[in-house]
Amino acid sequence: MHVSPSSYASAFTSLRASTLSHTTCRLVLFVACLDVDALCAAKILSGILKHELIPHRTCPVAGYSELKARYSELDDEVTTVVLLGCGALVDLTAYLRADENDDDEEEEDEDEEGFVKRRKERRKIYVFDSHRPWNLQNVFGPDDVICFDDGEVEDGLLDREREAYEALSKLSESDGEDSDSDEDAAEGEEERASDSEPEEREFVSDDDENGVAGSDLQRTPKSRRSGSVDSTPSSKRKSPSSPRSPLPSPRRQKSTKQLRREYEDVIASYYTRGTAYSTPVASQLYSLVSFLGDASTHDLWLSIVGTTALDTLAPQLYRRLFPIFRDEVRRLNPSTNGAKLSADDSTLIIQPDYRMFLLRHWTLYDALLHSSYVASRLQLWNDDGRKKLHKMLAKMGVSLSLAKERWTHTDVSLKRELKDRISTVAEVFGIGNVVRIGVVRKFGFRGALTAGDAVESVAALLECGRGKSIVDKENVNPDRKDGDEVKDNYKAAWIDNFWTGWDALDDVELLLHGLQRAQALQQAIVRTGTALLEKNQVLILRTFRLAVLKDGPDLDLFRNPVTLIRLASWVNECKAEQDGRQIPMVMAALDRTRDAYTVVGLPARMLKHSGNEGDEEDDGVDNEEEETMRNSFGIAFQEVAQQTHARVRIDSFESSVVDVRKDDLAGFLEGMTIVGVR
């Protein structure tokens, strides 16, 4: 079932009633451990639960297989599970509760009364996830899976899909009833004929051997995603009835088949549109806090950080939500002009922000050089682009020596005039949207951070941890041949990094440390991306770009799919600006410890329209066309894997991430060129 935004508070009241206990922990939060948005949402929800004195446990997970394993380990005292940043794309009832469903069938045979009681007490699953499309079984199916919708269902955007889902459910139920009655009639005929035909063999049709019932035994986690056939109510169909049973009239049979086909086409069309991002999870949790009347500046800050984390992959979400955040900032933080700064000052303010990487904590030159927005438009990966950058700084009246000074030590006049100086040259150099309005949080005398800075810091901590090097080699032995053990080590490191990011959201010193990690990580991304572009290793294969990383000093960094996605995004944006072709991107990076490639797919870049936007009274967002960026690589990867029989692993919460065995990569990519990308 689904919960509309207006019903968030009542849904939480139900959750609180079922989990409030002073003796045992009945609530477990499963959080996608590599997702900044999910981390911020978990922090907000944990604060709500602590305020309500509800015992709970937070469990970060790295993929669907780990989610299923951790879910199966829960004891019977746990009555409620909350999924943050995952769960929307799969049929949770079929995937997580396969064992429970088998136990329920046994219980139904033994004791009907006990079965009913068991069903009522069944564990409930609450889903907060920004990935789309919804698995319709979760949204319109049993009421023990509760999906927090952002208004998509309430606004009627899924009316056709809902009608098709309910119609298919009714057709499946009617088929099941007809099949049961036919089987009873056939059994009666067999009993009456048993004396005269004692040696008659049982007839088994081809449909019974190869029907839907047999396919249910071979499901994998990837086949339970929204794009699969099992995601529709058709998975409830019974096997065809015995040939002895009476058949319906041809006219009725044809009509039913036509209706079923039409409804299945509607649902298939919904799933095959590709994946996209909807309202960030942190924003949904802030809506819940607001409905409860407990919204605070810290909760608002976490919500803004979580939303900003999706700005690169789904910029339309940031543009849509920023005016709301701006009003909330002004409501919770009234103007304090002239007030003296104190040690515990944590107010939020609206200030001009720049599309320059960590400008307030780096140099102006490095911030421009490592900005994906500026680098793509000035083509800073080659000498001509860097000369253009030097020319732009000269027109701004900024010398190279001044531009290479740390921002905290830069002349105050340049800090005050930077916005005006950039505005005079922005249109000439094609960076008209380099200035925008952002949110800044003060941390007393220890400085201030923009929401973008906080995102980069937390993301770097999630990807690299807090060690001395951005490549953590302590947990992984490159000479080890046991792929499963290496994979477990990776995931264990990601879990540790999750708790580092968790602590950083409350510790400014750790956030500042994360900024250093973010600088080193971005330098590695730009260095690797520049090498790919200079060596012309970014190819165009029919409908998408392709780049394969096989070696390099920073290769070990890109075994993390999030880091690889950032590199692919940087390269694709640069190439889109260079050749003007807006096409998708596939990037593969070799993981030598597992003898496999991590492959990611990104949709076509949406080029930003020029137009300066520095007025604080404006919406603070780009004057661009709002278009949902849909990613169809998840469906394409599954189709290619089935056709080429490549050894792949699809386990990430991002459907467009797949692991492919090293020997199978060539055939897999060849299959991608044949299948293409919608």
C-alpha positions as a printed Julia matrix, in Angstrom:
678×3 Matrix{Float64}:
   0.0     0.0     0.0
   1.04    3.62   -0.31
   0.92    6.64    1.99
   0.41   10.12    0.53
   2.3    13.1     2.0
  -0.8    14.33    3.84
  -0.98   10.99    5.69
   2.67   10.8     6.78
   1.84   11.73   10.38
  -0.9     9.11   10.75
   1.38    6.45    9.25
   4.08    7.34   11.76
   1.52    7.15   14.57
   0.79    3.58   13.52
   4.51    2.82   13.38
   5.02    4.27   16.84
   2.16    2.25   18.3
   3.62   -1.02   17.01
   7.22   -0.37   18.05
   7.03    1.52   21.35
   8.5    -0.81   23.96
  10.67   -0.37   27.03
  12.04   -3.91   27.04
  12.91   -4.99   23.5
  13.94   -3.46   20.18
  11.09   -3.96   17.72
  12.28   -1.58   14.98
  15.21   -1.96   12.57
  16.31    0.63    9.99
  18.03   -0.7     6.85
  19.98    2.09    5.14
  21.78    2.12    1.76
  25.32    2.62    3.02
  26.76    4.46   -0.04
  23.92    6.97   -0.39
  24.33   10.45    1.16
  20.6    11.12    0.85
  19.72    7.88    2.68
  22.32    8.65    5.37
  20.81   12.09    6.04
  17.31   10.57    6.08
  18.41    7.92    8.59
  19.87   10.64   10.79
  16.57   12.57   10.74
  14.47    9.47   11.43
  16.78    8.35   14.23
  16.34   11.74   15.88
  12.55   11.41   15.64
  12.63    7.93   17.2
  14.92    9.05   20.02
  12.58   11.93   20.76
   9.69    9.45   20.97
  11.79    7.07   23.16
  11.45    4.26   20.62
  14.29    1.71   20.75
  15.66    0.99   17.3
  18.68   -0.38   15.5
  20.32    1.06   12.37
  21.77   -1.47    9.94
  23.62   -0.19    6.84
  23.55   -2.54    3.85
  25.51   -2.47    0.59
  23.17   -4.36   -1.74
  20.04   -6.45   -2.09
  21.73   -9.75   -1.21
  23.03   -8.29    2.03
  19.62   -6.75    2.73
  17.98  -10.16    2.37
  20.62  -11.82    4.54
  20.26   -9.26    7.33
  16.47   -9.41    7.1
  16.48  -13.18    7.48
  18.59  -12.84   10.64
  16.02  -10.68   12.44
  14.45  -12.27   15.49
  10.73  -12.62   16.1
  10.66   -9.58   18.41
  11.18   -7.24   15.45
   7.73   -6.17   14.27
   8.69   -3.28   12.0
  11.37   -2.69    9.38
  12.12    0.63    7.66
  14.01    0.73    4.35
  15.8     3.99    3.54
  17.19    4.52    0.04
  16.26    1.05   -1.19
  13.33   -1.29   -1.78
  11.21    0.62   -4.3
  12.34   -1.33   -7.36
  11.76   -4.89   -6.14
   8.77   -6.92   -4.99
   9.57   -6.99   -1.27
   6.92   -9.55   -0.45
   8.35  -12.05   -2.9
  12.04  -11.24   -2.32
  12.35  -10.79    1.45
   9.49  -13.03    2.53
   9.86  -16.12    0.4
  10.59  -18.23    3.5
   7.77  -16.57    5.45
   5.31  -17.33    2.65
   6.27  -21.01    2.72
   5.8   -21.12    6.51
   2.41  -19.42    6.15
   1.21  -22.08    3.71
   2.22  -24.83    6.13
   0.5   -23.0     8.99
  -2.66  -22.63    6.91
  -2.82  -26.38    6.35
  -2.35  -27.17   10.03
  -4.42  -24.55   11.78
  -6.5   -21.94    9.98
  -7.07  -19.92   13.14
  -3.36  -19.75   13.89
  -2.65  -18.78   10.31
  -5.03  -15.8    10.52
  -3.42  -14.67   13.77
   0.03  -15.05   12.25
  -0.97  -12.93    9.26
  -2.24  -10.14   11.51
   0.99  -10.1    13.47
   3.15  -10.19   10.37
   6.13   -7.84   10.3
   5.48   -4.56    8.5
   7.92   -2.96    6.07
   7.99    0.82    5.59
   9.74    2.07    2.44
  11.34    5.48    1.91
  13.06    5.45   -1.46
  13.62    8.02   -4.2
  14.28    5.44   -6.93
  11.55    5.07   -9.52
   9.57    3.34  -10.94
   7.72    1.89   -7.98
   7.23   -1.83   -7.98
   3.44   -1.88   -8.24
   3.18   -4.91   -5.98
   4.56   -2.78   -3.14
   2.34    0.22   -3.85
  -0.99   -1.48   -4.57
  -0.43   -4.87   -2.97
  -0.72   -6.13    0.63
  -0.95   -3.61    3.47
   2.07   -5.04    5.29
   4.36   -3.15    2.86
   3.84    0.61    3.29
   5.43    2.9     0.69
   5.8     6.6     1.47
   4.86    8.21   -1.81
   5.76   11.79   -2.74
   2.36   12.52   -4.28
   2.8    10.61   -7.53
  -0.1     8.25   -6.77
  -2.27   10.91   -5.13
  -1.91   13.21   -8.14
  -3.22   10.49  -10.42
   0.04    9.89  -12.31
  -0.33    6.13  -11.83
  -4.07    5.78  -12.47
  -3.64    3.72  -15.63
  -1.09    1.45  -13.99
  -3.28    1.03  -10.92
  -6.28    0.1   -13.04
  -4.2    -2.44  -14.98
  -2.71   -3.9   -11.79
  -6.09   -4.36  -10.11
  -7.63   -5.82  -13.26
  -4.8    -8.34  -13.6
  -5.2    -9.28   -9.94
  -8.9    -9.99  -10.47
  -8.2   -11.97  -13.62
  -5.58  -14.03  -11.78
  -7.98  -14.72   -8.92
 -10.77  -15.75  -11.29
  -8.35  -18.0   -13.18
  -7.34  -19.56   -9.87
 -10.95  -20.22   -8.84
 -11.78  -21.74  -12.23
  -8.68  -23.9   -12.01
  -9.57  -25.13   -8.5
 -13.16  -26.02   -9.5
 -11.93  -27.74  -12.64
  -9.41  -29.74  -10.63
 -12.14  -30.83   -8.18
 -14.35  -31.96  -11.06
 -11.48  -33.82  -12.65
 -10.67  -35.57   -9.37
 -14.31  -36.69   -9.08
 -14.24  -38.11  -12.58
 -10.97  -39.91  -11.87
 -12.44  -41.51   -8.72
 -15.5   -42.72  -10.63
 -13.35  -44.13  -13.39
 -10.71  -45.66  -11.12
 -12.4   -49.09  -11.04
 -12.74  -49.39  -14.8
  -9.32  -47.86  -15.63
  -6.97  -48.77  -12.78
  -3.8   -48.45  -14.87
  -4.56  -45.1   -16.56
  -1.5   -42.81  -16.58
  -1.7   -39.18  -15.47
  -1.62  -36.71  -18.37
   0.89  -33.85  -18.09
   0.74  -31.09  -20.66
   3.71  -29.14  -21.93
   2.3   -26.01  -20.33
   2.37  -27.67  -16.91
   6.02  -28.54  -17.27
   7.21  -25.17  -18.52
   4.65  -22.82  -17.05
   4.83  -19.98  -14.57
   5.04  -22.2   -11.54
   8.38  -23.59  -12.66
   9.8   -20.16  -13.38
   9.22  -19.04   -9.8
  11.9   -21.47   -8.63
  14.59  -19.8   -10.71
  14.15  -16.18   -9.7
  17.2   -14.13   -8.85
  17.36  -10.75   -7.12
  17.72   -9.02  -10.48
  14.62  -10.72  -11.87
  12.57   -9.25   -9.05
  13.3    -5.7   -10.15
  10.56   -3.57  -11.58
  11.46   -4.3   -15.16
  10.81   -8.01  -14.89
   7.65   -9.95  -15.65
   7.49  -11.21  -12.07
   6.78   -7.67  -10.89
   3.2    -7.85  -12.17
   0.31   -9.68  -10.55
   0.71  -12.32  -13.25
   3.09  -14.12  -10.9
  -0.04  -15.22   -8.99
  -1.34  -17.29  -11.9
  -2.08  -20.95  -11.39
  -0.77  -23.61  -13.74
  -3.13  -24.52  -16.58
  -5.99  -26.83  -15.66
  -6.19  -30.5   -16.55
  -7.23  -31.31  -20.12
 -10.19  -33.21  -18.69
 -11.73  -29.97  -17.38
 -14.32  -28.11  -19.45
 -12.95  -25.14  -21.4
 -14.61  -21.72  -21.6
 -16.14  -20.59  -24.83
 -13.65  -19.33  -27.48
 -15.27  -15.88  -27.48
 -14.83  -15.45  -23.73
 -11.33  -16.91  -23.79
 -10.26  -14.51  -26.55
 -11.74  -11.56  -24.73
  -9.93  -12.43  -21.5
  -6.65  -12.89  -23.29
  -7.0    -9.56  -25.04
  -7.75   -7.76  -21.79
  -4.85   -9.43  -20.04
  -2.51   -8.51  -22.88
  -3.63   -4.89  -22.84
  -3.18   -4.58  -19.08
   0.21   -6.27  -19.19
   1.29   -3.86  -21.92
   0.36   -0.92  -19.71
   2.45   -2.24  -16.82
   5.34   -3.23  -19.1
   5.34    0.27  -20.59
   5.54    1.73  -17.08
   8.53   -0.41  -16.12
  10.46   -0.08  -19.38
  10.51    3.72  -19.34
  13.69    3.46  -17.29
  14.68    4.42  -13.78
  14.72    7.94  -12.41
  14.89    9.83   -9.13
  11.91   11.28   -7.34
  11.69   13.39   -4.17
  14.81   12.74   -2.04
  14.32   10.59    1.04
  15.75   13.25    3.35
  13.16   15.71    2.04
  10.36   13.22    2.74
  11.58   12.74    6.3
  11.7    16.5     6.81
   8.07   16.63    5.66
   7.29   14.03    8.31
   9.07   16.08   10.99
   7.14   19.16    9.91
   3.81   17.32   10.14
   4.79   16.21   13.65
   5.62   19.8    14.6
   9.23   19.06   15.64
  11.18   20.59   12.74
  14.55   22.04   13.73
  17.38   23.83   11.98
  19.5    20.66   12.12
  16.77   18.59   10.48
  16.39   21.22    7.77
  20.15   21.21    7.2
  20.2    17.42    6.83
  17.31   17.59    4.37
  19.07   20.23    2.26
  22.3    18.2     2.24
  20.44   15.05    1.2
  18.67   16.89   -1.63
  21.88   18.55   -2.81
  23.49   15.1    -3.05
  21.18   14.36   -6.0
  21.91   17.64   -7.77
  24.4    16.04  -10.16
  22.27   13.05  -11.2
  18.84   14.73  -10.97
  19.24   18.53  -11.08
  15.54   19.08  -11.67
  14.82   17.91   -8.11
  17.09   20.56   -6.61
  15.51   23.26   -8.77
  12.02   22.19   -7.71
  12.71   21.94   -3.98
  15.09   24.84   -3.41
  12.37   27.55   -3.17
  10.74   25.49   -0.39
  14.03   25.14    1.47
  14.73   28.84    1.07
  11.42   29.72    2.73
  12.08   27.21    5.53
  15.52   28.69    6.16
  14.04   32.15    6.51
  11.29   30.84    8.78
  13.57   28.97   11.19
  16.46   31.44   10.98
  15.2    35.01   11.11
  17.58   37.72    9.97
  20.42   38.34   12.43
  22.14   41.24   10.72
  24.52   42.96   13.1
  24.51   40.1    15.62
  27.9    39.02   16.91
  29.18   35.58   16.04
  29.14   33.15   18.96
  30.85   29.8    19.5
  27.6    27.84   19.3
  26.14   29.68   16.31
  24.62   27.11   13.91
  22.24   29.26   11.91
  21.48   28.76    8.22
  21.73   31.66    5.79
  21.0    32.14    2.09
  24.08   33.29    0.19
  25.44   33.27   -3.36
  27.07   29.96   -4.17
  29.36   28.97   -7.02
  29.71   25.93   -9.24
  33.33   25.7    -8.19
  34.61   22.68   -6.31
  35.08   23.49   -2.59
  35.93   27.14   -3.3
  35.78   28.18    0.38
  38.31   25.49    1.32
  40.67   25.53   -1.66
  42.16   28.06   -4.05
  40.15   29.87   -6.7
  42.29   28.32   -9.43
  41.92   24.74   -8.16
  38.19   25.22   -7.53
  37.72   26.26  -11.16
  40.04   23.57  -12.52
  38.26   20.74  -10.68
  34.7    21.93  -11.26
  32.87   19.63  -13.67
  30.69   22.55  -14.78
  33.61   24.87  -15.62
  35.9    22.12  -16.9
  33.35   20.87  -19.41
  32.58   24.3   -20.82
  36.17   25.55  -21.01
  37.6    22.11  -21.91
  40.18   22.34  -19.17
  41.6    18.88  -19.87
  43.79   20.29  -22.68
  46.25   23.15  -22.98
  43.9    25.37  -24.98
  41.3    25.1   -22.25
  43.76   26.08  -19.54
  44.87   29.07  -21.62
  41.22   30.07  -21.86
  40.97   29.82  -18.06
  44.01   32.08  -17.64
  42.48   34.56  -20.07
  39.21   34.56  -18.13
  41.03   35.24  -14.85
  42.91   38.1   -16.5
  39.65   39.66  -17.73
  38.33   39.35  -14.17
  41.37   41.26  -12.91
  42.71   38.3   -10.93
  46.38   37.38  -11.29
  47.49   33.76  -11.29
  49.39   34.24   -8.05
  46.27   35.63   -6.37
  44.08   32.9    -7.86
  46.4    30.24   -6.41
  46.23   31.63   -2.88
  44.11   29.69   -0.43
  40.63   31.22   -0.3
  40.76   31.83    3.44
  43.86   34.0     2.87
  42.6    35.74   -0.26
  42.07   39.49   -0.21
  38.68   40.42    1.23
  37.88   42.73   -1.68
  38.09   39.82   -4.13
  35.73   37.74   -1.99
  33.17   40.53   -1.98
  33.5    41.31   -5.69
  33.86   37.77   -7.05
  30.2    37.49   -7.98
  30.26   40.76   -9.96
  33.6    39.99  -11.59
  32.47   36.58  -12.78
  29.2    38.03  -14.06
  31.11   40.33  -16.43
  32.85   37.42  -18.19
  30.48   34.49  -17.61
  28.45   34.88  -20.8
  31.57   35.34  -22.94
  33.11   32.07  -21.73
  29.86   30.08  -21.66
  29.55   29.69  -17.89
  26.49   31.82  -17.35
  25.14   29.59  -14.57
  28.32   29.42  -12.51
  26.71   31.63   -9.84
  23.61   30.51   -7.99
  21.98   30.87   -4.6
  22.83   28.28   -1.95
  22.5    27.52    1.75
  25.37   28.05    4.17
  25.55   26.75    7.73
  27.68   28.43   10.36
  29.69   26.35   12.83
  30.58   29.04   15.34
  34.21   30.16   15.22
  35.21   27.02   13.31
  33.93   28.32    9.99
  30.99   27.74    7.67
  30.05   25.16    5.07
  27.74   25.27    2.1
  25.39   22.36    1.51
  27.47   21.4    -1.52
  30.64   21.35    0.57
  28.97   19.1     3.14
  27.84   16.71    0.39
  31.35   16.4    -1.03
  32.8    15.83    2.44
  30.31   13.16    3.47
  30.46   11.46    0.06
  34.25   11.26    0.26
  34.06    9.74    3.73
  31.52    7.17    2.53
  33.68    6.24   -0.44
  37.15    6.39    1.12
  36.81    6.45    4.91
  38.99    8.49    7.21
  42.33    6.73    6.63
  45.57    8.37    5.57
  45.12    7.44    1.91
  42.04    7.73   -0.27
  42.69    4.11   -1.32
  42.2     1.84    1.68
  44.55   -1.06    1.09
  44.41   -2.48    4.59
  41.22   -4.46    4.05
  42.06   -5.85    0.62
  44.96   -8.05   -0.5
  45.46   -7.71   -4.29
  47.02  -11.2    -4.45
  44.02  -12.88   -2.85
  42.11  -15.15   -5.23
  38.99  -15.72   -3.17
  36.54  -13.31   -4.84
  33.77  -13.78   -2.28
  36.08  -13.0     0.62
  37.43   -9.9    -1.14
  33.88   -8.74   -1.86
  32.96   -9.16    1.8
  36.02   -7.1     2.78
  34.91   -4.32    0.48
  31.44   -4.31    1.96
  32.81   -4.38    5.5
  34.9    -1.31    4.65
  31.82    0.42    3.21
  29.91   -0.28    6.42
  32.72    1.25    8.48
  32.71    4.27    6.18
  28.97    4.64    6.71
  29.48    5.14   10.44
  32.24    7.63    9.72
  29.8     9.62    7.58
  27.15    9.23   10.29
  29.47   10.82   12.85
  30.53   13.55   10.45
  27.0    14.94   10.22
  27.32   15.95   13.89
  31.07   16.68   14.0
  32.39   19.68   12.1
  36.0    18.62   12.62
  35.3    15.34   10.86
  33.49   17.23    8.11
  36.57   19.42    7.6
  38.69   16.27    7.45
  36.3    14.91    4.84
  36.93   18.02    2.71
  40.59   17.02    2.41
  39.53   13.56    1.31
  37.11   15.11   -1.19
  39.89   17.23   -2.71
  42.16   14.21   -3.16
  39.29   12.16   -4.59
  38.3    14.87   -7.08
  41.91   15.26   -8.18
  42.03   11.53   -8.92
  38.75   11.73  -10.87
  39.93   14.69  -12.94
  43.34   13.09  -13.47
  41.81    9.83  -14.71
  39.18   11.57  -16.81
  41.78   13.82  -18.42
  43.9    10.79  -19.32
  40.89    9.14  -20.99
  40.12   12.27  -23.03
  43.72   13.01  -24.01
  44.29    9.43  -25.21
  40.94    9.35  -27.07
  39.84    6.32  -25.09
  36.2     7.44  -24.99
  34.55    5.69  -27.92
  31.08    5.98  -29.44
  29.37    2.62  -29.98
  26.18    3.22  -31.88
  23.9     4.74  -29.23
  26.24    5.33  -26.27
  29.74    6.34  -25.29
  32.12    3.75  -23.85
  35.24    3.99  -21.73
  37.09    1.06  -20.15
  39.62    1.47  -17.34
  42.18   -1.33  -17.26
  45.14    0.31  -15.54
  46.33    3.54  -14.01
  47.54    4.84  -10.66
  44.0     5.43   -9.36
  42.37    2.25  -10.7
  41.66    0.84   -7.22
  39.51    3.87   -6.42
  36.95    2.98   -9.04
  36.02   -0.43   -7.7
  33.51    1.62   -5.7
  30.5     2.09   -8.02
  29.69    5.54   -6.6
  33.17    6.83   -7.45
  32.93    5.26  -10.9
  29.59    6.97  -11.49
  31.17   10.32  -10.59
  33.97    9.74  -13.08
  31.53    8.68  -15.81
  29.42   11.76  -15.15
  32.47   14.04  -15.41
  33.63   12.45  -18.67
  30.16   12.4   -20.24
  29.53   16.05  -19.43
  32.88   17.05  -20.93
  32.28   15.05  -24.11
  28.73   16.37  -24.47
  30.06   19.94  -24.4
  32.89   19.06  -26.78
  30.95   17.36  -29.58
  27.41   18.53  -28.77
  26.05   14.97  -28.74
  23.78   14.16  -25.83
  24.01   10.39  -25.63
  24.28    7.92  -22.72
  27.57    6.74  -21.22
  28.86    3.3   -20.23
  32.04    3.0   -18.19
  33.77   -0.15  -16.96
  36.61   -0.36  -14.43
  38.69   -3.46  -13.77
  38.74   -4.81  -10.23
  41.89   -6.92  -10.21
  41.16   -8.49   -6.84
  37.91  -10.05   -8.09
  38.92  -10.56  -11.73
  35.8    -8.67  -12.78
  34.69   -5.33  -14.17
  32.34   -2.91  -12.45
  30.11   -1.46  -15.19
  27.9     1.61  -14.8
  25.51    3.29  -17.21
  24.41    6.93  -17.17
  21.68    8.63  -19.23
  22.42   11.43  -21.65
  23.6    14.65  -20.1
  21.09   17.48  -19.99
  22.98   20.57  -21.15
  22.31   23.64  -19.01
  21.03   26.8   -20.63
  22.98   30.0   -20.08
  21.61   32.7   -17.86
  23.09   34.21  -14.71
  21.12   33.64  -11.55
  22.64   35.55   -8.73
  19.62   37.46   -7.46
  18.74   36.3    -3.96
  15.08   37.1    -4.54
  14.9    34.72   -7.47
  14.23   31.05   -6.96
  17.96   30.51   -6.79
  17.89   27.89   -9.49
  18.88   27.6   -13.11
  16.61   28.94  -15.83
  16.53   25.56  -17.52
  13.97   23.23  -18.98
  12.85   20.69  -16.37
  13.16   17.2   -17.74
  13.3    13.92  -15.85
  16.5    12.08  -16.73
  15.55    8.41  -17.09
  18.11    5.64  -17.08
  17.26    2.55  -19.13
  20.56    0.72  -18.57
  19.14   -1.46  -15.8
  16.75   -3.12  -18.25
  19.38   -3.25  -21.01
  21.94   -4.91  -18.71
  19.5    -7.66  -17.76
  18.5    -8.26  -21.38
  22.11   -8.44  -22.58
  23.1   -10.77  -19.75
  20.33  -13.18  -20.72
  21.18  -13.08  -24.42
  24.96  -13.4   -24.09
  24.96  -15.74  -21.06
  27.61  -13.51  -19.52
  28.47  -14.11  -15.89
  27.13  -10.99  -14.2
  26.05   -9.9   -10.76
  23.28   -7.3   -10.36
  23.03   -6.57   -6.67
  23.38   -2.8    -6.28
  20.53   -0.56   -5.21
  21.32    1.38   -8.39
  19.86   -0.74  -11.19
  22.41    0.63  -13.69
  25.38   -0.93  -11.86
  26.5    -4.45  -12.73
  29.58   -6.62  -12.13
  30.79   -8.58  -15.18
  33.46  -11.28  -15.22
  36.65  -10.13  -16.95
  36.48  -12.78  -19.67
  32.85  -11.95  -20.47
  33.18   -8.17  -20.81
  33.86   -8.15  -24.56
  30.77  -10.22  -25.32
  28.7    -8.2   -22.89
  29.66   -4.89  -24.55
  29.06   -6.38  -27.99
  25.6    -7.37  -26.84
  25.03   -3.82  -25.61
  25.73   -2.44  -29.08
  23.16   -4.83  -30.53
  20.46   -4.2   -27.93
  21.13   -0.48  -27.73
  19.76    1.95  -25.18
  16.35    3.57  -25.41
